[in-house]
Amino acid sequence: MAQASIKNFQLLRRSYAVGAEKMKMQAVALAALRVQVLAHDKEKEAFWMRDPKTGNWIPENHFGDIDVAELREKLLSRNTNVNRN
């Protein structure tokens, strides 16, 4: 009887050690992930300024980008008086 309770105690102790080790690894992985996310967010920060052409507010790293709506307006004709058969 005493032998059985000793084996159960050892099994319980091993189980706890394995569970504690897994939790420690998860905590380390989560901390590393948080550092990566924070570093990525810092890279994405941009100062907002007024576009000299339009006067609209845009991030400073988007100067020179072409707006799709403006490009469509520029390239597509607006002739609606075309006779369609």
C-alpha distances in whole Angstrom, upper triangle without the diagonal:
4,5,5,7,9,10,11,13,15,16,17,19,20,21,23,25,26,27,29,31,32,33,35,37,38,39,41,43,44,45,47,48,50,52,53,54,56,58,59,60,62,64,65,66,70,73,75,79,82,83,87,88,86,85,82,79,77,74,76,74,76,80,81,79,81,80,80,82,85,85,85,88,90,90,90,93,94,97,96,100,99,101,98,99
4,5,5,6,9,10,11,13,14,15,17,19,20,21,23,25,26,27,29,31,32,33,35,36,38,39,41,42,44,45,47,48,50,52,53,54,56,57,59,60,62,63,65,69,71,74,77,80,82,85,87,85,84,81,78,76,73,75,73,75,78,80,78,80,80,79,82,84,84,85,88,89,89,89,93,94,97,96,100,99,101,99,100
4,6,5,6,9,10,11,12,14,15,17,18,20,21,23,25,26,27,29,30,32,33,35,36,38,39,41,42,44,45,47,49,50,51,53,55,56,57,59,61,62,64,67,70,73,76,79,81,84,86,84,83,80,77,75,72,73,72,73,77,79,77,79,78,78,80,83,83,83,86,88,87,88,91,92,95,95,98,98,100,97,98
4,5,5,6,9,10,11,12,14,15,16,18,20,21,23,24,26,27,29,30,32,33,35,36,38,39,41,42,44,45,47,48,49,51,53,54,55,57,59,60,62,66,69,71,74,77,79,82,83,82,81,78,74,72,70,72,70,71,75,77,74,76,76,75,78,80,80,81,83,85,85,85,89,89,92,92,96,95,96,94,95
4,5,5,6,9,10,10,12,14,15,16,18,20,21,22,24,26,27,28,30,32,33,35,36,37,39,41,42,43,45,47,48,49,51,52,54,56,57,58,60,64,67,69,72,75,77,80,82,80,79,76,73,71,68,70,68,70,73,75,73,75,74,74,76,79,79,80,82,84,84,84,88,88,91,91,95,94,96,93,95
4,5,5,6,9,10,10,12,14,15,17,18,20,21,23,25,26,27,29,30,32,33,35,36,38,39,41,42,44,45,47,48,50,51,53,54,56,57,59,63,66,68,72,75,76,80,81,80,79,75,72,70,67,69,67,69,72,74,72,74,74,74,76,79,79,79,82,84,84,84,87,88,91,91,95,94,96,94,95
4,5,5,6,9,10,11,12,14,15,17,18,20,21,23,24,26,27,29,30,32,33,35,36,38,39,41,43,44,45,47,48,50,51,53,55,56,58,61,64,66,70,73,74,78,79,78,77,74,70,68,66,67,65,67,71,72,70,72,72,72,74,77,76,77,80,81,81,82,85,86,89,89,92,92,93,91,92
4,5,5,6,9,10,10,12,14,15,16,18,20,21,23,24,26,27,29,30,32,33,35,36,37,39,41,42,43,45,47,48,49,51,53,54,56,59,62,64,68,71,72,76,77,76,75,71,68,66,64,65,64,65,69,71,68,70,70,70,72,74,74,75,78,79,79,80,83,84,87,86,90,89,91,89,90
4,5,5,6,9,10,11,12,14,15,16,18,20,21,22,24,26,27,29,30,31,33,35,36,37,39,41,42,43,45,47,48,50,52,53,54,58,61,63,67,70,71,75,76,75,74,70,67,65,62,64,62,64,68,70,68,70,69,69,71,74,74,75,77,79,79,79,83,83,87,86,90,90,92,89,91
4,5,5,6,9,10,11,12,14,15,17,19,20,21,23,24,26,27,29,30,32,33,35,36,38,39,41,42,44,45,47,49,50,51,53,57,60,62,66,69,70,74,75,74,73,70,66,64,61,63,61,63,66,68,66,69,68,68,70,73,73,73,76,78,78,78,82,83,86,86,89,89,91,88,90
4,5,5,6,9,10,11,12,14,15,17,18,20,21,23,25,26,27,29,31,32,33,35,37,38,39,41,43,44,45,47,49,50,52,55,58,61,64,67,68,72,73,72,71,68,64,62,60,61,59,61,65,66,64,66,66,66,68,70,70,71,74,75,75,76,79,80,83,83,86,86,88,85,87
4,5,5,6,9,10,11,12,14,15,17,18,20,21,23,25,26,27,29,31,32,33,35,36,37,39,41,42,43,45,47,48,50,53,56,58,62,65,67,70,71,70,69,66,62,60,58,59,58,59,63,65,63,65,64,64,66,69,69,70,72,74,74,74,78,78,82,81,85,85,87,84,86
4,5,5,6,9,10,11,12,14,15,16,19,20,21,23,25,26,27,29,30,32,33,35,36,38,39,41,42,44,46,47,49,52,55,57,61,64,66,69,71,69,68,65,62,60,57,58,57,58,62,64,62,64,64,64,66,69,69,69,72,74,74,74,78,79,82,82,86,85,87,85,87
4,5,5,6,9,10,11,12,14,15,17,19,20,21,23,24,26,27,29,30,32,33,35,37,38,39,41,43,44,45,47,51,54,56,60,63,64,68,69,68,67,64,61,58,55,57,55,57,60,62,60,62,62,62,64,67,67,68,70,72,72,72,76,77,80,80,84,83,85,83,84
4,5,5,6,9,10,11,12,14,16,17,19,20,21,23,25,26,27,29,31,32,33,35,37,38,39,41,43,44,46,49,52,54,58,61,62,66,67,66,65,61,58,56,53,55,53,55,58,60,58,60,60,60,62,65,65,65,68,69,69,70,73,74,77,77,81,80,82,80,81
4,5,5,6,9,10,11,12,14,15,16,18,20,21,23,24,26,27,29,30,31,33,35,36,37,39,41,42,44,48,50,53,56,59,61,64,66,64,63,60,57,55,52,53,52,54,57,59,57,59,59,59,61,64,64,64,67,69,69,69,73,74,77,77,81,80,82,80,82
4,5,5,6,9,10,11,12,14,15,17,18,20,21,23,24,26,27,29,30,32,33,35,36,38,40,41,43,46,49,52,55,59,60,63,65,64,63,59,56,54,51,52,51,53,56,58,56,59,58,59,61,63,63,64,67,68,68,69,73,74,77,77,81,80,82,80,82
4,5,5,6,9,10,11,12,14,16,17,18,20,21,23,25,26,27,29,31,32,33,35,37,38,39,41,45,48,50,54,57,58,62,63,62,61,58,54,52,49,51,49,51,54,56,54,56,56,56,58,61,61,61,64,66,66,66,70,71,74,74,78,77,79,77,79
4,5,5,6,9,10,11,12,14,15,16,19,20,21,23,25,26,27,29,31,32,33,35,37,38,39,43,46,48,52,55,56,60,61,60,59,55,52,50,47,49,47,49,52,54,52,54,54,54,56,59,59,60,62,64,64,65,68,69,72,72,76,75,77,75,77
4,5,5,6,9,10,11,13,14,15,17,19,20,21,23,25,26,27,29,30,32,33,35,37,38,42,45,47,51,54,55,59,60,59,58,55,51,49,46,48,46,48,52,54,52,54,54,54,56,59,59,60,62,64,64,65,68,69,72,73,76,76,78,76,78
4,5,5,6,9,10,11,12,14,15,17,18,20,22,23,25,26,27,29,31,32,34,35,37,41,44,46,50,53,54,57,59,58,57,54,50,48,45,46,45,47,50,52,50,53,53,53,55,58,58,59,61,63,63,64,67,68,71,72,75,75,77,75,77
4,5,5,6,9,10,11,12,14,15,16,18,20,21,23,24,26,27,29,31,32,33,35,39,42,44,48,51,52,55,57,56,55,51,48,46,43,45,43,44,48,50,48,50,50,50,52,55,55,55,58,60,60,60,64,65,68,68,72,72,74,72,74
4,5,5,6,9,10,10,12,14,15,16,19,20,21,23,24,26,27,29,31,32,33,37,40,42,46,49,50,54,55,54,53,50,46,44,41,43,41,43,47,49,47,49,49,49,51,54,54,55,57,59,59,60,63,64,67,68,71,71,73,71,73
4,5,5,6,9,10,11,13,14,15,17,19,20,21,23,25,26,28,29,31,32,36,39,41,45,48,50,53,55,54,52,49,46,44,41,42,40,42,46,48,46,49,49,49,52,54,54,55,58,59,59,60,64,65,68,68,72,72,74,73,75
4,5,5,6,9,10,11,12,14,16,17,18,20,21,23,25,26,27,29,31,35,38,40,44,47,48,51,53,52,51,48,45,42,39,40,38,40,44,46,44,47,46,47,49,52,52,53,55,57,57,58,61,62,66,66,70,70,72,70,72
4,5,5,6,9,10,10,12,14,15,16,18,20,21,22,24,26,27,29,33,36,38,42,45,46,49,51,49,49,45,42,40,37,38,37,38,42,44,42,44,44,44,47,49,49,50,53,54,54,55,59,60,63,63,67,67,69,67,69
4,5,5,6,9,10,11,12,14,15,17,19,20,21,23,25,26,27,31,34,36,40,43,45,48,50,49,47,44,41,39,36,37,36,38,41,43,42,44,44,45,47,49,49,50,53,54,55,56,59,60,63,64,68,68,70,68,70
4,5,5,6,9,10,11,13,14,16,17,19,20,22,23,25,26,30,33,36,39,43,44,47,49,48,47,44,40,38,35,36,34,37,40,42,40,43,43,44,46,48,49,50,52,54,54,55,59,60,63,64,68,67,70,68,70
4,5,5,6,9,10,11,12,14,16,17,18,20,21,23,25,29,32,34,38,41,42,45,47,46,45,42,39,36,33,34,32,34,38,40,38,40,40,41,44,46,46,47,50,51,51,52,56,57,60,61,64,64,67,65,67
4,5,5,6,9,10,11,12,14,15,16,19,20,21,23,27,30,32,36,39,40,43,45,44,43,40,36,34,31,33,31,33,36,38,37,39,39,39,42,44,44,45,48,49,50,51,54,55,58,59,63,63,65,63,66
4,5,5,6,9,10,11,12,14,15,17,19,20,22,25,28,31,34,38,39,42,44,43,42,39,36,33,30,31,30,32,35,38,36,39,39,40,42,44,45,46,48,49,50,51,55,56,59,60,64,64,66,65,67
4,5,5,6,9,10,11,12,14,16,17,19,21,24,27,30,34,37,38,41,43,42,41,38,35,32,29,30,28,30,34,36,34,37,37,38,41,43,43,44,47,48,48,50,53,54,58,59,62,62,65,64,66
4,5,5,6,9,10,11,12,14,16,17,19,22,26,28,32,35,36,39,41,40,39,36,32,30,27,28,26,28,32,34,32,35,35,35,38,40,40,41,44,45,45,47,50,51,55,55,59,59,62,60,62
4,5,5,6,9,10,11,12,14,15,17,21,24,26,30,33,34,38,39,38,37,34,31,28,25,27,25,27,31,33,32,34,34,35,37,39,40,41,43,45,45,47,50,51,54,55,59,59,62,60,63
4,5,5,6,9,10,11,13,15,16,19,22,25,29,32,33,37,38,38,37,34,30,28,24,25,24,26,30,32,31,34,34,35,38,39,40,41,44,44,45,47,50,51,55,56,60,60,63,61,64
4,5,5,6,9,10,11,13,15,18,21,24,28,31,32,35,37,36,35,32,29,26,23,24,22,24,27,29,28,31,31,32,35,37,37,38,41,42,42,44,47,49,52,53,57,57,60,58,61
4,5,5,6,9,10,11,13,16,20,22,25,29,30,33,34,34,33,30,26,24,21,22,20,22,26,28,26,29,29,30,33,34,35,36,39,40,40,42,45,46,50,51,54,54,57,56,59
4,5,5,6,9,10,11,15,18,20,24,27,28,32,34,33,31,29,25,23,20,21,20,22,25,28,27,30,30,31,33,35,35,37,39,40,41,43,46,47,51,52,55,56,59,58,60
4,5,5,7,9,10,14,17,20,23,27,28,31,33,32,31,29,25,22,19,19,18,21,24,26,25,28,29,30,33,34,35,37,39,39,40,42,46,47,50,51,55,55,58,57,60
4,5,5,7,9,12,16,18,22,25,26,29,30,30,29,26,23,20,17,18,16,18,21,24,22,25,26,27,30,31,31,33,35,36,37,39,42,43,47,48,52,52,55,54,56
4,5,5,7,10,13,16,19,22,24,27,29,28,27,24,20,18,15,16,15,17,20,23,22,25,25,26,28,30,30,32,34,35,36,38,41,42,46,47,51,51,54,53,56
4,5,5,9,12,15,18,22,23,26,28,28,26,24,20,18,14,15,14,17,20,22,22,25,25,27,30,30,31,34,35,36,37,39,42,43,47,48,52,52,56,55,58
4,6,8,12,14,17,21,21,24,26,26,25,23,20,17,13,13,11,14,17,20,19,22,23,25,28,28,29,31,33,33,35,37,40,41,45,46,50,50,53,53,56
4,6,10,12,15,18,19,22,24,23,23,20,17,14,10,11,10,12,15,18,17,20,20,22,24,25,26,28,30,31,32,34,37,38,42,43,47,47,50,50,52
4,7,9,13,16,18,21,23,22,21,18,15,12,9,10,10,12,15,18,17,21,21,23,25,26,27,29,31,31,33,35,38,39,42,44,47,48,51,51,54
4,6,9,13,14,17,19,19,18,15,12,9,6,6,7,9,12,15,15,18,18,21,23,23,25,27,28,29,31,33,36,36,40,42,45,46,49,49,52
4,7,10,12,15,18,17,15,14,10,9,6,6,8,10,12,15,16,19,19,22,24,23,25,28,28,29,31,33,36,37,40,42,45,46,50,50,53
4,7,9,12,15,14,12,10,6,5,4,6,9,10,11,14,14,17,17,20,21,20,23,25,26,26,28,31,33,33,37,39,42,43,47,47,50
4,6,9,12,11,9,8,5,6,6,6,10,10,10,13,14,16,16,20,20,19,22,25,24,25,27,30,32,32,36,38,41,42,46,46,50
4,6,9,8,5,5,4,6,8,9,12,11,10,13,14,15,15,19,19,17,20,22,22,22,25,27,29,29,33,35,38,39,43,44,47
4,6,6,5,5,6,6,9,9,11,9,7,10,11,12,12,16,16,14,16,19,19,19,22,24,26,27,30,32,35,37,40,41,45
4,6,6,8,10,10,12,11,14,12,9,11,13,14,14,18,18,15,18,21,20,19,22,25,26,27,30,33,35,37,41,42,45
4,6,8,11,11,14,13,15,13,10,10,12,12,12,16,15,12,14,17,16,15,19,21,23,23,27,29,32,33,37,38,42
4,5,9,10,13,14,16,13,11,12,12,12,11,14,13,11,14,16,15,15,18,20,22,22,25,27,30,32,36,37,40
4,7,9,12,13,16,14,12,14,14,15,14,17,16,14,17,20,18,19,22,24,26,25,29,31,34,35,39,40,44
4,6,10,12,14,12,11,13,13,13,12,15,14,13,16,19,18,19,22,23,25,25,29,30,33,35,39,39,43
4,7,9,12,10,11,13,13,14,13,16,16,16,19,21,21,21,24,26,28,28,32,33,37,38,42,42,45
4,6,8,7,8,11,10,12,11,15,15,15,17,20,20,21,23,25,28,28,32,33,37,38,41,42,45
4,5,6,8,11,11,13,13,17,18,18,19,22,23,23,25,28,30,31,35,36,40,41,44,44,48
4,5,6,10,11,14,15,18,20,19,20,23,24,24,26,29,31,32,36,38,41,42,46,46,49
4,6,9,9,13,14,17,19,19,20,23,24,24,25,28,31,32,36,38,41,42,45,45,48
4,6,6,9,10,13,16,15,16,19,20,20,22,24,27,28,32,34,37,38,41,41,45
4,6,9,11,14,16,15,15,19,20,19,21,24,26,28,31,34,37,37,41,41,45
4,6,9,13,15,13,13,16,17,16,18,21,24,26,29,31,34,35,38,39,42
4,6,9,12,11,11,14,16,15,16,19,22,24,27,29,33,33,37,36,40
4,6,9,8,7,10,12,11,13,15,18,20,24,26,29,29,33,33,36
4,6,5,6,9,10,11,12,14,17,18,22,24,27,28,31,31,34
4,5,5,6,9,10,11,12,15,16,20,21,25,25,28,28,31
4,5,5,6,9,10,11,13,14,17,19,22,23,26,26,30
4,5,5,6,9,10,13,13,17,19,22,23,27,27,31
4,5,5,6,8,11,13,17,19,22,22,26,26,29
4,5,5,6,9,10,14,16,19,19,23,23,26
4,6,6,8,8,12,14,17,18,22,22,26
4,6,8,10,13,16,18,19,23,23,27
4,6,9,12,15,18,17,21,21,25
4,7,9,12,15,14,18,18,21
4,6,9,11,11,15,16,19
4,6,9,10,14,15,19
4,6,7,10,12,16
4,6,9,10,14
4,6,9,13
4,6,10
4,7
4
